[in-house]
Amino acid sequence: MIGMSDYLYMVMMFAGGVALFLLGMKLLTDGLKVAAGDSLRNLLARWTSTVTRGILTGMLITALVQSSSAVIFATIGFVNAGLMSLLQAVYVIFGSNVGTTFTGWIVASVGLKVDLQLLAMPFLAIGMALWLSSKGNRTGAFGQALVGLSIFFLGIDILKTTFEGLGETIPLDDIGSGWQDRLIMVAVGILLTTVMQSSSAAIAIVITAAAGGLVPVYAAAAMVIGADIGTTSTAVLAVIGSTSNAKRTASAHVIFNVVSGLIVLLLINVYLDGIRQVFGPELSVGFVIAIFHTMKKLTGLAILLPVTGRLVTWLEQKFIEPESPLEEPKYLDDTVLHTPSIAVSALIFELKRVGRKSRKHVRRSVKASRTPRELHENLTAIDGLNLKVAEFVQKMQRSGLPPDTEYVLPQALRVLQYFREASEHAMEAASIPRGEMHLEKVRTTLDNLVVLLADFCRIADSERESFSIELVNQYKKRLDKAYDEAKMTLLDAGSKGEVTISRMMILHDLIRQYRRITDQLTKAAVFMDDFNKLIDHEPGSGPQLMEPELEKEMENEL
C-alpha cells in the first residue's frame, strides 16, 4: 500500500525528471546550433532544391539538433528572408516531423537498456571541461551540447525510476481500450506537449511510463498522437502577428500532424497489431511506441506528399495581409531570431528593401515626378520602415549573435542612417524651386546632374547582378566632376550677371543637396557590398533581385 508521502515523493521525482529532461534538451539544442555555425543555414539554403533533398535535410537537421521547433523556426525564417520558397519549406517541415522520432528511438534503445547514470557522467565531465575552457566559440558550444546530453540522460533515468513498479499500484490497465479513453489520452498528450513546449519531452514521458507498466500500450499510442498535435502549438503561438509566409509555413506543420494523427487514430489497432506481428510479441513496449511514432509520421508523409503542390497553392491564397498605408518589414519577424545566422540574412534583405525604396524616393525627388505631398508621404513611409528595422536590430542584439557576426548590427544601423539622410536630402532638393532656366548652359549642367544622379541610383543598387563597388566609385568620380562643372558654370554666370545672386545661391544649394545624396548612397553601397558576401544561397533561390513593378518604373524613368 502506497501512502500519501510516497505519492508526494513520486510527484516530486516526476517533476524533477521532466525539468532535467527539458534543461538537457535546451542545452543540447542551443549548443549544437552554435557549434554548427552556418552549417544549418547552408544545408537549408543549398540542399532543399528537390523533394528528396528537402525531406532528408529536415530529417537530418532535426535528428542532429534534437528539436523540430528549432528547425521549423529556421525554415520560417528562411521563407521570410526569401532564401527558400514555400514549397521547399513544406518539404523540410515534412522531413523535420519524421526526424523528430529520433528522440523516441534514443529513449527506447539507450534510455531503457543502459545504466544512464554511468553513461551520463563521462559526457558531463568532458562537456563541462570544454564549456568552461572554451566559452564563446564552437568548442565551448559543443561542450554545452555534451552537458545537455548528459542531463537529458539523467532526466530519463529519473523518469524511468519513478515509473518502474508504479503500474502495479495504480490500476490503469483498461485505459485506452475504448474510443472515449483514447480521445482522453490524445488530450493528455496535447496537454503535455503544450505545457512543456516540447514534444520530445512528452514522447519520453510516454515511452518511460509505458515501459514502467503505468500506461497500457494503446493509451501510450494515443498520447503520442496527442503529443504530435500539441507540438504545433509552439509554431502557432510563435507566428501570431507574424508575416503571411510565417503563418503559411506554420499551417503546413499543423496540417501534417493533424491529418496524420486523425488517420492513425482511426487505425490504431491495425498499426499496433501489425507491429507485434512483424517484430514479434516479445518486442519491448518502448520499441513498440517508437516504431508506432515513426509509422505515424511516415503515414503523414505518404498521404500529403502527392498533394503537396496543391497544398502550397492553397496556402498561398490564405493569410493575405490587408494593404496598409504604413510600410511594414517584409523579411523580419520574431521567428527568425531563433536562428541568428538566418536573422542576419533576413536583416540584410530588409536593408536592401529600405535602400530600394530610398533610391526610388531619390529618383522621384530629383526628377520632380511626384507632387510635394506624395514625396512627403513617401518619406514618412520610409522613415517608419527605417525605424522598425532599427528596432529589430535591437532585438537581435538582445537575442545574442555569434562573435563573428556581431559587427553586422552597428553597420546595419549605419546603413539605415545613410539611406535616411539620402532620402531627406532628396526631399530638401525637391523643395528648392528651379524656376525657369533661361540660361542654357546652367540648365544643361543641372539637367545633366539629374540624369547622372538618377542613373547612379541604379549603379548603387546592391540587388543587381552586375553590382560592383568599383563601378560605384567610378561613377561617383564622374558625378563629382559634373558637380564641380555645374558649380563653376553657375558661379561664372553669377559673376557675369547672367543670373541674379539670390538665384545663384538657391541653385548652388540645390547642387550641394545632389552631392550629399551621392555621398550617402555611396557610403551605403560600400557596406551593402560587404553584406552581400554574408548571404549564402543558390542563385535564384532568394527573393527577386528587383521587384517587377520597380524594374519597369526604373526603365521608364531612365
Helices and strands as residue ranges (DSSP letters): H 4-36, H 39-46, H 51-65, H 68-80, H 86-99, H 102-106, I 107-111, H 116-133, H 138-163, H 166-169, H 179-196, H 199-211, H 217-230, H 232-238, H 244-266, H 268-279, H 285-304, G 305-307, H 308-316, G 334-338, H 340-366, H 372-399, G 403-405, H 408-431, H 440-459, H 469-495, H 501-532, H 548-557
